[in-house]
Amino acid sequence: MTDLTAAAAVLDAANEVVGAGVARLAEIGIDANQVLAYDVAHAAAAVQTGQSLLGYGAKGDVEASIAHAFIADAVAELAGKVFGRESEWGVSPDALDSTRDYVATYRNPEFLAGLAGTAGPRHLSDDFEMVQDAFRRFADEKLKPVAEHIHRHNGDIPEDIITGLAEMGAFGLSIAEEYGGFASGSDADYIGMVVATEELSRGSLGAGGSLITRPEILARALEAGGTEEQKQEWLPKLATAEVMNAVAVTEPDYGSDVAGVTVAAAPTTLDGVDGYLINGVKTWCTFGARADVLMVLARTDPDRSIGHRGLSMFIVPKLRGDGHGFVVQQHDMEGPGTGKMEGRPIDTIGYRGMHSYEVALEDWFVPATNLIGLDGGKGKGFYYQMAGFENGRLQTAARAIGVMQAAYEAALAYAGDRKVFGKAVGDYQLTQAKLARMAVIIQASRQFSYDVARLMAKGEGQLEASLVKAYVCKAAEWVTREAMQIHGGMGYAEEYDVSRYFVDARVLSIFEGADETLCLKVIARRLVETHQNS
């Protein structure tokens, strides 16, 4: 076993500073001190990531070096946040003095340069190595050859990608075996999803890694509140991609604040069928055109003063469209209803392939049997949505890791091939230090995501899932930026994939909970609550 006593002591000192910041927030309040709350949240995320590396670092010399390099960087960044603001954080100016020698040793340029090209083993079991290999082959053979075309032309995801992933069982990873999926109820479900998501995102964020998250969101909502008949109806279809779904929760004026949702579902009866007429506009409905059904959060109680308690969740069938926008007339479908659904595409700088839409629903009829939980599900849509997105933050972290890994591999290869001033770019100390930091951040993020997966399998880890999402998604912006920079002028050229990784990474701190909202409304609040209850 490699000795990481010094690393543990440094993390203890860092944790004390973070704890002091949390105590200050408990005293002075989060809302009036948002900058402190945001900094404390991100510091907690980085320190917790470092904490997860202690076990990994004890497995060998390479692993130890990776752990030391990451922890030293995390503590140095914390020191930068605190410097000159010690009273605001509630610490003394010498709070991190005991860490100076450690940070100096493991942020030493020579030490970092010596790690260049050293990614470290993942320490996955044989079963998960097989999962990784299978999805990596798919990413290399099917996703990478089309990823740049999809991005450059804002194209649709080819149907053979969807079919291929369905044949691999990718859409059933989180669906129980009894409903046609592959989930066994163990931590293997969560780790398998993290591994698969990373590898597919390495091939393409928009056409791979994010594609398999859609069925999981609806599947978990059904598992949380659906009747047995609804589960038997929808889960097998989701597991095989017979039905593909999109999520319609966000509205033009209501994003993270879903309690304000205005899209309304009014009870009615058409042609002897009980159901609801849905009216209103949803936005950022990713994959909305190709989807066969939308998971729609709508207000079934017109009294908006009761907030989220008036919201319900519906499975809304539709016809398929394409990425250039769609209009669906309900009279073209089976069943009653004369409503209209129109999707306006929202063009984005990256994350292309799945496409996002603003979707307007006009008197769209949905049978009462498609209300998740039936009458017992009325007013519980918010909770079903939360269950649906329960794993979303961990998955988003896994997607970020995949994008970072792709960027790192591209930068490492280019640095070895490109010669400047008589030698390879990768032979310069600055490049070596950058490549080392990139590899260290990726491995730290990966190991933390595995730890969070194990916690979530036990019904725990909600705070840790938020922490890993906050840390990894912001880190992905730095890693992809530096990968682009190592490419020099060609990094700015669309013909090199690294430019796509950079714009794709930018979305990661925005969706599944914007970084600011996640830090202020979730992480900081939970840290304060834990402090107050301790």
N, C-alpha and C positions, 0 to 999 in steps of 0.2 A: 504493500500500500504506500502510495506517495503521500508525504506529509504536507497537509494544507493548513497547519495550525496558524501560520501567519495570515493566510487568506481569511480564515474564519475570524481571527481577531480584528482584522481590518473591517470586515463586514459587520461585526458587532458594533464597532465605533460608528459606522455609517448608519446602522439601524437606530442607534441612540439619537443621532441627529434627526433622522426622519421622524422618530417618535416624538422628539421635542417639537418639531414642526406640526405634527398632528395635534399635540397637546395645545399648542398656540391656537390652532384653528378651532379647537373645542372651546377655547376661552373667548376668542374674538369673533368667531363666526366665519362661515365659508363665503356666503354671498357678498359680503362687504370686503372680502380679502381674496378675490379670485386669483390674482397672480400668485400669491403664496400657495393657495390650494392647488393650482395647476402644477406648480413646481414641485410641491410635496408629492403629488400623485405620480408624476413622472420619475421622481427620485425613488419613490417606493417601488415602482415597476422595475427600474434598473437594478436596485439592490436585491430585490426578490429574484430577478434573473440570475444575478451573481450567486445568490444563495443556492439556487438549483444546480449550480456548477460544482459545488463542493463534492458531491458524490461522484460526479463524472470525472473531476480532476484527480480523484484518488485512484483511478483505474490504470494510470500509466504516466510516463514522463510527458508525452505529447499532450495528453489530456490535461495534465497539471499546468503546462505552459499556457494552454488556451484559457484555462480557468484564471490563472494569475493575470494574464493580459487583459481579460475582460473586467475582472474585479478592479484592477488598478485604474482602468479607464472610467468605470462607473463611479468610483470614489472621487476621482479628479473632477468629473462633471458635477458631482454633488458639491464639491468644494467651491466650484465656480458659481453655483446657484446661491450658496450661503455667503460667499465673500462680500463683506460690506453690508450685509443684511442680517448679521448675527442676532441682533435684538428682535428682529421681526420673526426669526425662526425660533427664538428662545434658547439660543446656545451661546457659549462663550467663544471668543475669537480663537481659542486654542483647541476647539472641539475635535478637530481632525488632525492635530499635530502628530499624534501617534502613528498616523498612516503615511507620513511623508517619505520615510525610507523605503517602505514597500512600494509606494507609487513610483518613486524615482527609479527603483530597480526594474519594475515591470512595464514602465512606459519608456524605458530607455530605447532610443532608436535602433541601437545595435541588436538588442533583444528582439524587438519587433521585426526587424529586417530578417533575422534568423528564422522567423516563423513563416516567411513568405512561401506560399504554395503548400502549406501544411494545414489541411482542413480538419484532420482528426477523424477517428472512427465514430460511427453513430451508436454503436453498441445496441443494435436491434437484435431480437431473437431471430432464429432461422425462419420462423413463420413470417415475421414482418419483413425480413430480407426478401422473401419470395414476393410479398405484396409490393415492396419497393421496386424490385426488378420488373415485375409485370407491368406496373403503371409507368415506369421509366421507359420501357420498350415502346409502350403505346404512345407516350409523349414524343419520343424520338422518331418513331415511324409514321405516326398519323397526325400529330398536332404540329410539330415544328415545321413540316413542309408546307403547311397552309396558314400558319399563324401570321406571317408577315403580309400575305395577300389579304387576309381578313381585315387586318389592321389598316393597311394602306387604302383599301377600297371600301372600308366600312361594310364588309360583306356579312352574309349570314353564316352560321355554323353549318358546315356540310352535314347532310343527314347520315352519312356513313360514320361520322364521329359519334353521333348520338347512338346509332345502332351498335357500333363497336363497344362503347362504354356499357351499354345495356347488356351485351353478351358477356362482358367481364363481371357483371353484377355490381357495377359502380353505383347505380341508383338505388340499390337495395342494401347498402352498407349499414344504414341506420334503422332499417325496418326489420322487425322481428321475423324469425324463421317461420313462425306459424302463419304469417301473412305474405310469404313468398320472398322475404328478404334474407339477409345473412347475419343479422345481429343476434348475438347469443346472450346478451345481458352482462357481459364481462368487460373488463377494461380493454380487451382486444378490439371491441367495437370502436371505441374512441381513438385508440392509437392507430388502428387500421385506417380510420377516416383521415387522421392527421397525415399519415404517411402517403396515402393515395392523393390527398389534396395537394400536398407539397409537390409531388412528382408531376401531376397534371398541370399545376400552375407554372412549373418550370418550363413546360412545353408551351403553354398559353394561358394567361390569366382569364381572358374573356371567353375563350373557346374550350377550355378544359377545366381548370381548377374551380371556377365559379359555377360551372354547369351542374356539377353533382350536388351543389348545396341546395338547389331549388326543391327537389323532392323531400329532402330531410326536413325543411322548414314546415311544409304541410304535414308530413308524416308525424312529426312530434306534436303538432297542434292536434291532430286526430288522436294520437295516443293519449294526450292530456284530457281531451274532452269529448271525443267522438263516441257514438254508440257502437256496439259490437257490429251491428249491421253496416254502419258507415265504414268502419275499419275493414270489414270483409269486402266491401264494395271498392274502396279507393286504394288501400295500401298495396295489394298485389299489382294493381295497374301502375302505381308509381314505381314500384320495385323493378318492373320490366320496361319502363318507359313507354308503355302503351298509352299512358297519360303523362304529359309533361305539364308542369305548373309554373306559374309566376306568382309573385306576391304583390298585392295592391293594398298597402297600408298607408304610406305617406300621402299627404295632400299638399297642394301648393302653399298653404299657409300653416301646415302642421307637419313637422318632421318628427323629431324626437319627442315632442309634446303631443303624443297620440290621443291624450284625453280630450283634445279639442276637435277631434274628427267630426266632419259635418256631413259626409256622404251618408244618405239616409236610406233605410230599408223599411218600407211601409207594408204592412200586411194586406193581402188581397186574395181574391180567388178568380182564376181564369179558366174557363172551360171545365169547371168542376175540380180544378187542381188548386189546393191551398199553397200559398207561397208569398213572396215579397217582391215589390217593385223597387229596384235600386236606382237612385238618382244622385249624380254628383261627379266630381272629378278627382281622380287619383294621379299622382305623379311619381316619377322614378320607379316605374313598374318594369323592372328588368326582365327581359325575355317575354314580354307581354304579347308580342305578335305570334311567335311560334307556339306559345303555350296552348294547351287544350282546355285548361281551366285556370281561373284566377282565384287566389286566396284573398278574399276581400273583407276588410274590417269596416263595418258599417254601423250606423246608429239606429238601433231598433226602438229606443226610447227617445222621443223628441225633446225631453227635458234635459237641456245641455248642462244645467246646474249640477247634475249628478256625475258629470265627467265620464271617466272610463267605465263606470257601472252601467252605462246605457249602451255599451258597444257589444256587438255580436260578430261572429266570424262565419262567413259563407264560402262554400265551394261553388264557383260560378263558371259553368261550361261556356265555351265559345268556339268558333271556328278558327283554324290556323290562318295566320297572315304572314307577311314577310317583313324584312327590316326597313322598308321604306314607308312604313305607316300602314294602318289598316282600318277598314270600316266593316263592321259585321252587322247585318240586319237579322233580327231574331226570327223573322218569318222564313229565313233560309235554313233554319235549324228545326230539328224535331221538337215537338211539344208546343205548348201555348206561349203566347207572348208576341208582341210586335215592337219590341224595344230596339234601340240602336246602341252600338258600342263603337267608339272611334278612338284610335290610337295615333297620337302625333309623336313622331320620333324626336328624341332629344339628342342632338349630336354632341359627342364628347371628344376630348383630346386623346383619350386612351380607353382601355377597358372595352374594346369593341368586339363585336361578334354576337353577343347576347342582345345588345341594344336596349335602351331604356326609353320609356314612353310616358307621355301624359295621356291618361285614358279617361274619356268622358263616357259616362253611362247615362242613358236616357230611357227611363221606364223599362229597364232591363229586368225581366221576370226570372226569379229563381225559385224553384220548388221548395217548400218548407222542409223537405227531406234533406236538403243541402245546407241547412243551418247546422253547423257543428254542435252536437249535443242535443239537437232538436229543441223542444221548449226548455229543457233543463240547461241548455247552453245560452239562453238569452241573458245578456248582460255580462257574459263571461268571456267575451271575445278578446279583451285586453290580456287576460291571463293565458288564453290559448296562444295568443300572439307571442307572449313572453316565453311560453314553453317552446314554441316553434323556433324562436331565435336563441334559445338557451345555449346551444352549442355554436352559435354564429360567430361569437368573438374568438373562440379557439380556432374555428375553421378559417377565419379571416387571418389570424396569425399564421396559420399553415400556408395560406395562399401567399402571404408576404414572404415567407421563407422560400417558397418555390421561385418567386420572382427574383429574390436576392441571389439564390443559388445560380439561376440562369445568368444573371448579370456578372457574378463573380467568375463563372466559368469562361464567359466571353472576354472579360478583362484579363484573366490569367493567360488565355491563349494569345490575345492580341499583344500583351506585354512581352511575350516570348518571341513573337514574330517580327514586330515592328522595331526598326533600328533608328536611333536618333543620335546625332553627334558621335557616330562610330560604334555604338553598342546598343544592345536591346533595351527597350524601355524598362523591361523587367529587371535589368541589372542595376538600376539606380536605387539608392537607399530609400528615397521618398516613395517611389512606386512600391518597393518591397514592404514598407511600413503600411501603406494603404491596403495592399493585398492581404497582409496579415490581419489588420483590423477587420477587414471585410469577412474573412474566414472565421475569425473569432466571434464576431457578432452573429453570424449565421449559425454557428454551432451552439452558441449560448442560447439563441432563440429557439433552436430545434429542441435542445434538451429541456428547456423550460416548458415547451409545448407538450413534450411527452409527460412531464410531471403533472401538468394541469389535466391532461387526458386521464391520467390515473386517478386524480382527485375527483373529476367529474363522474367517472364510472362508479364512484362510491356515493354519489349524490352530494358531493362537496365541490369546492373550488370555484364558486361563483366570483368571488373577489379576484382570485388568481387568474381566471379567464379574462377579466377586465384588465388586469395588470399586463398580461402577456400581449393582449391586443394593443394596448397603449404603447408599450415599449417597442414591439416588433414592427408595427406599421410605420412608426416614425423613423425607426432605424432603417427601414427599407428605402426611404427617400435618400438617406445619406449613402447607402451602399450603391444604389443604382446611379446616383449622381457621380460618385467617384469612379464607377465602372465606365460611365460615359466620358468622364474627364481623362481617364487613362487612354481612351481611344483618340484623344485629341480632336482635330477637326472632323474626323470620320465618325466620332461619337454623335455629332450633330446631324449626320446624314441619315436619311430614312432607310437607306439601303442596308444599314447595320442594325441588327436586332436590338442592340443596346439602347438605342433611342426609344424604342417601344417599351422596354423594361422601365425606363425612367418615367414616362407618362403614365404607364399602368400603375406604377408604385404610388403615384400621387393620389389615387383614389382611395387607397387603403385606410388613410386616417380620416376619411370622410364617411364612408358607408359603414353599416353595422354599428352606428353610434359615432357621431362626429367626435374627434379627439377631445375637444373642449368640453362637450357635454359629458362624455365618458369620464373625464378626469374630475370635473366639478360635481356632477350630479350622482355619479356612481362611486368612483374610487375614493374621493375625498370624504364623501358622506359615510361610506362604510368604514373607512379608517377611523373617523371621528366616533362613530357609533361603537366600534370595537373598543376604542380607548375609554369611552364613557362607561362601558359595561364591564371593564376589567377591574 
